[in-house]
Amino acid sequence: MKDILSQITTVSDVCALSKQDLAPLCENLREVIKQTSYERGGHLASALGAVECITALCNVYNFERDKIIFDVGHQSYAYKILCRGKNNFSTLRSLGGESGFPDSAIGDHFIGGHAGNSLSASIGLATARDMQSQDHNIICFVGDASFFNGENLEAFFACDKKPKNMVIVFNDNGMSISQNENGAYKILAKLSRKKGYKKTKRFLRKLLGNNAIGRFLRRIRAGVKRYLSPVSSMEALGFKYYGCFDGHDLNTLTEVFKEAKERGHSAFIHVKTVKGKGYEPAVEESEKYHGVSSGYAVSENTFAGEISPILCSLAKNNDKVVAVTAGMKYGTGLVDFANEFPNRFIDVGICEEYAVTSAAGMALGGLKPIVCVYSTFLQRSFDQIMVDVCMQKAPVVFLIDRAGFVGSDGRTHQGLFDLSYLSLMPNMTVLAPKDASELSLMIEHALTLNAPVAIRYPNGKNESIASLTPFSRVGEWEILLEGSKVMMLAVGPRLNRLALKVAKQFNGEVGVINARSVKPLDVDILKGCFGKTLITLEENSLKGGFGESVLSYLSSANITADVITLAVKDEFVLHATVDEQLEANGFTEENLKNIIFARICQ
């Protein structure tokens, strides 16, 4: 294989490459992406599918001055390699290394990680450019699932005039993480694919000229275009539509990108790609290889693995149980439920706001909706939870996966704010199981309540913790170990295990409480801890979290207590391993023992 990548020192070097050099460069990039993802994990299938598009863009545009905005950023790996080199890329997702998502702190033009912001950001950057009389190009690179997120559609439909010298590259691989079932996508996917349209377009192009006959024929062409596809509607919104093209044909891609650049208008370029291209297993099982751990392993997730069995059991006995997700059937563990109860499984795509409000409607209409979502993505629907669910006391159950530290996905994906923003909402109950058995009891109980309930749990492998008081109601904690001087109030499985490990070294002086009901608190147990030092432990921001709720209650009840709140620092947590993130925030045996010794020895 010809090594072209070694000749690239900056992304502008790609502009000087000949067409003959682009194909081997793509092969070089794929090898680096596959090798690094094998060693570090990452978003493999999406990145592989976008290699030719990104290479062609870097050949036509100069990204030393032009700007590219990626939606989410799963597809940005080739760009990262071309911009910052394969040696830097080898540090992908590791502490202090290259982020797995676009990050303005390391040279990207806009943070990516949550779908739907790319078009708004691109228009904003183009507006700033134009108001300052600058002349660089703006490229918005967006996948077919991300494009139909509400924020992108707001930007798309907001006005009929779009900034010049701005291009949307619509990367159509027919997939979100799994199959893209969005209704609007199915319409757009048909644009310019009809053979009749393409043949007519080629024929008329040969006949068109600048004379009267040519102008007449152009009007005929416009009429044919309007008749055969809804392209004209897109152009009425300010975009010149190009497509649909093979997203792996480098000659076609470079020609189309050059034309769009030379014309300088707002362009919507529709390309069709294959997710996982260049690695056959990722093509055949793109869902499995969407996100991988080192060795291309699929991460083990104890809680997600229990969701389908729990919900299937409940659904067999209650025909009102419905599972709702926002493009995360695989990640949230709903595959088996979807197969067994297809009519009671609803995937709304990457539209969390819609998922929450539609669930509120289902609940008020008599169903039992269970919304399964990652913590970081649920926060996108804050207003819908507040007004549509909590204000109406709609009995929606939220199963919140990836709560707490999530590791190498980095700061856009950490689930470190849900305890804070959910606890401040009236009518909301917030629970955190210590293991999968407790999760099952919580879900079953939540369905009996006529009110909203949020149940949050982390990813990764989690072991069972022996129950002394099985969960039976909200507002009830569990004393796992009695302590005469210090009680640790732990939220969630990781911190319960850590607390137990430390407490057992203090011969009965230190105890552990499984604080499984974050809202409401177990005030009876709190009152029973009078005179002891309390240490609250939570994988959540200190601001507005569990520890501050405990302090607030004790203050309101005029209870004087020695309370230490151990939570996440007031900063965004960067990519690293979960253990490294726990250590950086003080969740270690050594730190806990030092805190306890300081109190016991007073």
N, C-alpha and C positions, 0 to 999 in steps of 0.2 A: 504493500500500500504506500502510495506517495505521501510523504509527510509535508503537508502545506502548513499545518498549524504551527510548527516550529519557526516559521517565517513571520508569524504574527506577533509583533511586540505591543502594538496598540490597535484598537478597533478600527482606526482610520486606515490601517494597512490593508484591510479587506477590500477597501474601495479600489485599490490598485490591482487586484487580482484579475486575471483573465477568466473568461467563462469556463475554460478547460480546467482551471484550478478549483472551481467551486465544488464540483462533485467529490473529489478526494478530500477537500476540506471538511465536507459534511461527514464523510466516513471517519475522519480523524476525530471530529467532535463527538460522534456517536460512541466511539471507543472510549473516550475520556469520560463521557456521561455514564456509560455502563460500568466501567471500572470503579469510578468514584462512588456511584450509587451502591455498588456491591460492597465497598469498604465502609461507607458512611451511612448508607440508607438514603432515602430521598424520594422525590416524585419522578419515578423513572419513565412510565409510559407516556405521560404528557410531554415531558421534555424531549423524548425521542421523536415524537410526531411533529414537532415544530422546528426541527433542525434546518430544513431547506428554506422555510419561510424566513427565519432569522438570518441565515447566511445571505440570502438574496437581499434582504433589507440592508444588511451591513455593507453589501457590495454597492448598493445604489445610494444610500444615504451615508453621511459622515456623522457618526454618533459621538464624535468629539465636540460637535456643536449642535447637531439635531438631537431631538429628545424622543425616547420611546417609553411609553407607559404600559406596563403589563397589568392585566386584570388578574387578580389572585397571584400569579407569578409561578404557577406550576410549570409553565412552558418556557421559563426564562434561562434555563441552564446554558444553552449554547451562547446566548448573549453574555452571560457572566464570564464564560471561558474566553470569548473573543475580547472582552473589555479588560479583564484583569488577569488573564493567563491561566493555563492549566495547573500550574504549581499552586496558585492561590486557591483555585477551585478544589484542589485535593484536600483542603481543610474544611470542606462543606459541612455545615451543621454541627461543627465542634466548637468548644469554648474558645472564643477569640478569633474564630475562623469565618469563612464565607457563610453568609446567611442562606438558608434554603429558599428564601423569598426575596423579592426586590426590597431594598432598604436604602433610603436616602442617606443614612449615616455612613455607608460604604461606597457611595458614588452613583447609586441608581437615582433616578429622577423623582420617584414617588414611592412611598411604602405600599407594598402589595401584600395580600394575605387574606383579606375578606373580599369576596366577589362583589362586583357592581359599581366600583368607584372610578373605573378607568376613563370612561367617556366624560364624566363630570370634571375629573382632574385634567384631562387633555384639553377640554374647552377652556378651563380656567387658565392653564399654562399658555394656550394660544391667545387668549384675551390679554394676558399680561405682556406677552411678546408684542402684540400689535399696538398696545397703548404706549409701549416704549420704543416703537419704530425699529424693532429687531426683525430679522428675516430668516430665522431657522425654521425647520420643519418639525411638526409634531406627529408622532405615530402612536396610535392607540391599538395595542395588540390584545384582542379579546376573544375568548372561546365562545362557542355557541351556547353553552349553558349559562355562563356568566353574563352574556349580553342581555339576557331576559330577566336579570335581576331588576327590581323596581327602580333603583337609583339610576342605572344605565338607561332605562326606558324613559325616566323623567328627563334626563339630559337629551335623549334622542328626540323626544316629542315637544320639548319646551318651546322651541321657536323654529321658524322655517328658514332661518339664515344661520349658517354655521361658519366658523372662521375659515379663511383660506389657508392653503398649505397645511392642511390637517388630514391625515389618512387613518381610517379605521381598517385594520386587517382583521377580518372576521374568520377566525380559524374554526372551521366546521368539521369536527370529527364524529358528530352524532352522539357524543358522550358528555355526561357530566362526570361524575366518578363512574356511574353506571350509565345505562342507555338514557339518552335525552328524550323525555316524553313531553316536553313543553309544547303546547299547542301552537303558539306563535312561531316557534322554531320550525315546526313541520311545514308551515306556510312558506317561510323564508328559504327553507332548504330546497324548495321547488323552483326558486328564481333562476331564470336563464338556463334551465336544464332541458327544456323541451327541444327535441330535435328540430321541430318545425321553426321555432324561433331562431335557433342558431343558423340553420340553413338560409332562412330568409335574410338574416342580418348579414351573412357573408355575401350573399348575392347582391343585396342593395348597396353594400359598401363599395362594390366594384363600379356601380353605376352612378353613384353620387358625384356631383361636381358643384361648381360655383355658379353655374348658369341657371336660368329659369327652370329648366327641366330638373336640374339637380335639386333646387329648392323644393320643387313639387314632390320629387321622390323622397326627400327627407321628411316631408309631412306624411307621406304614405308610411315610411319607416316608423315614425312616431306613433302612428295609428296602430300599426301591427304590434309595436312594442306594448302599447297600452292594452291591446286586446289579449295578447298572449301571456302577460305576466303583470304583477303588481309593482314592477320596478318604478313606474312613474310616481307612485305614492311615496316611495322613498326619496325620489329626487325632489318632490314637492316639499320635503322636510329639509332640503338643503344639501343633499349628498348626491354625487355622481356615482352611480352603481357600476361596478366592474365584476363580472363573474358569470358563472362559477368556474374557477380554474383548479387544475391539479396542483395541490400545495406541495408536491414533491418534484415538479417539473421546473428545474432551475432556469431554463431558457425563458419559459413563459413568465415565471415570476419576475425575473429581472426586467423583462420588457414591460410588463404591466406596471411595476413600481416606477420605472423610469418615466412612463407616460403620465402617471399620476403626479410625479414630482415636477415634470416639465409644465404641465397644465396648471399646477398650483391651486386647484380648486379643492373643495372638501370632497373626499373620495371615500367610498365604502367598497373595499375589495374583498370579495367572497372567495375563499380558498377551501378546498376539500382536502383534508389530511387523514392519515391513518394513525390512530393512537398506538404508540408502541413500535412504530416502524423501525426496522433494523434489528429487532430482537423478537424473534417469532413467538416465544412464550408470552411476551407482553402484548403482542397483537391478538393472540388467541384468548388471553385472559387479562384484558386491559384493566378490569376492576381490581383484580388481585395485585397487579403490578403498578397500579396508580401510585400508591405510596408503599415503600418497602423499608425494612430494616436492613442492617448489614447482612451480607450473604443472601440478599433478596428474600429474606425470611419475612413472613407476615407476622406482625406483632401479636403476641398473645394478650388478650384483654378479658380478664375474668368477668367483669360486670357486663360488658357488651355480649359476651358469650351466653349469659344467663337470660338476656332480655326476651328472646323469642320463646324459650320454654315457659317462662313465667307468663307472658302475655297470651300465648296459645292456650295454656291451661285456663286462664281467666276467660278468654273468649269463648271457649267451649261451653262454659256455664253461664255466659252473659252475652247475648247477641247484640248488646249496645256498645260493647268495647270496640273502639276504632283506634288504629295506630296511624299517626301522622308524622312525616319527616320531611326535611327540606333538602333533598338531594343526597341524603346520607344513609341509605338503606343498609349498606354494608358496614359502614363505620359504627353505626349505632346498634348493630346486631339484629336487624329486622328481616333478614333474608328468609328464614324459615317461616316466620309469621306471614310474610307476603305471599309465600307459596301456598300456605295452608288456608289463609283467609284473604284471597286477592280482592274481594269486594269490600273488605274492611281495612285495607291498607291504602293509604293516600300519600303519594310522594309529590309535593308541589314544586320540586325543583329548588333552585337556589333563591328562595323567596321566604325568608323567615317571618317577615311581617305578615304576609298572607297566611302562612301556616298557623300563626298564633290567633289571628282574628277569625279565620275560618273554624278553628277549633272552638273558639268562644261561641260561634254560631251553632256549631254541632252540640255543644254542651247545653246551651239554652234551649235547643230544640229537642233535648231528651236523650242524646247519646252520651257515651263515656269516652271522650277523646283523650288519648295519651300521646303527647308530643315528645318525640325522641330527637334530641338535638345536642350538639356540642356546646359547652359553656360559652366559649368565645363567640359563637355565632348567635346564641340566644340573645346576647346583649344588643344585637342589631334591632331587636324588636321590643326594646324597653317601653316605648309608648303604648304599643299594642297590649303588652302584659298589664301595664298600669290601668289603662282606660277600658279596653275591651274585655279584659278578663277580670281583674281585681275589682274595678269599680262596680261591675255588674255581678260580682261574686259568682262568676261562671265556673262550674266545677271541672276545670281542665287540670289534668295531671301532667307535669313536666318531668321527664326523665333526662337529666342533664349529665351527659357523658363528658370525659376529658376535663373534669373539674380539678382545679389545683394546677400543679406544675405538669407540663406536657413534654418537657424535654427539648429535643433538637428542632422542632418546628418553630420555636422562637417566640419573639414578643408579640406577634400578631395573633398567636394561637393559645397563649396561656389562659387557663380558666380561673383567674385569680380575683374576679370581681363579683361573681354571682351572689355570694352570701351577702355582700353589701347592698347591691341594688335590688335584690329580691326582698331582703328583710325590711327595707324601708317602705314596702308597699302594703297598705291596709288590706286585710282579708287574706293575705298570702301566708301559708304555712311552709316552712323550709326544713327539710330533713336531710340527714347525711348518714347512710348506713356504714357500719364497720366492716361488713362482708356481704356476700351475695345472698346468704340466707336471710339476713336482716332486710336486704333490699326487697326480697319477695314479700315479706310481711308488710313492709311499708306501702308497696304498690297496692296490695290487697286492701289495706286499711284506707288508703287514699281514695279508692273508688267508692267507699261508703260515705265519704264526707261530701257535703253539698257546698264545697268551697274550693278555691284553687290550692294546689299542693305542688311544691317543687322538691324533687329528690335528686341530690347531686352526688356524683361518685367519680373517681379517677380512672385513667386508663392503666394498662399494664397488668401484670400478674399479681393477684392479691390472695393471700391465704385466709382461711376461716379463723375466727377468734371465738373461743368458747363463750357461749351466752350464759349469763347468770340470771338475767331478767329479760326474756324474749320480748321484742317490741310488740306493744298492743295498742298504744294510743299516742297522739302527739303530746308534746309537753312532758315527756317521760324520758329521763336519762337512765343509764345503767352503771352502777358502781362495779367495775371490774376488779378492783383491788382497794381495800381500805388502807388509809394512811393516817397516822396520828398527828403529823405535823404539816404535811404538804399534800395537796390534792391537785393532780394535773387533769384539766378538762380538755379532752382531745376530740377533735372533729375529723371524722373520716378514717379509713383503714390504715393508711401509712402512719399517721400520727398516733393512733391508738396502739399500733404495734411498737412504735418507738417508745412511747410513754411506758408501756408495760415492761419493755426490756430494761429501761432505766430504773423504774420503780422497784423492780424485784431485787435490785442491788442495795436497797436501803433498809432491809429487815423490818418492814412494817411501818416505817416513819413516812413513807411516801406512797400515796394511792393514785388510782387512775379512774376517771369517770368517762364513760363513752357518752359524749355530749351529742347524741344523735338527733335531738330536736333543737335546731338552732333558733327557730322561731315557731312556737313560743318556747321560752326557757323553762327549765324545771326549777321553779322557785323554791320548792320544798327541799330539794337537795342543796340548793345554794344556801338556804337558811341553816341547814344542818352542818355547813362547813364553817360556821362562825368560829373565829379564833385561829383558823388555819391559813397558811399561805396558799393562794390559788394561782396556778399557772395555766393560762389558756393557750391552746395550740390549734392553729388553723392554717390551711393552705389557701389563704385569701388575703387580700389587702388589709392592712391594719385599719385603714380609714373605713369606718362604718361597718366593720366586721363583727364576728362573734365576740371577741374580747371586749370591744367597746360596748356591745350590748350588755355584757355581764357587768361592766363598770357602771353603765347607766342605770341598770336595775338596782344594784347595791346602793348607789347614791340616792335614788328615788325612795328606797326603803329605809334610808338612814342606817344602813349596815356598814360599819367600819371594817374594812378587810385589807389585807396585804395581797394585792393582785398584780401579777406580772403577765403582760400580754405578749405572746410570741406569735408574730404573723409576718406577712410579706412586706418588705420595705416599700416605701412610697416611690417606686420607680418601676419601669417596664423591665421584665426579666428577659434577658437575651438567651439565644440558643446555647444549649449545653445538655448534658445528661440530667435526668431527674435528680440523681444523687448529688450532682454538682450544684444544682439549683437549690436543693434542700440545705446543703452545707452552707452555701453563700448567704442563706437567710436564717442561719442559726439552728436549724433542725438537725442537730447531731447529738449523739450520746454525751460527748465531752462537754458541749455547751450546756446541755440540760443539767448534767451533774454539777457543773460549776455554779449554775444558778441556785440549785438546791442546797449545795454545801454552804453557799453564802447565807442562805436563810436559816438553815438548821444550826449553824455555828454562831449565830448572832447572840 
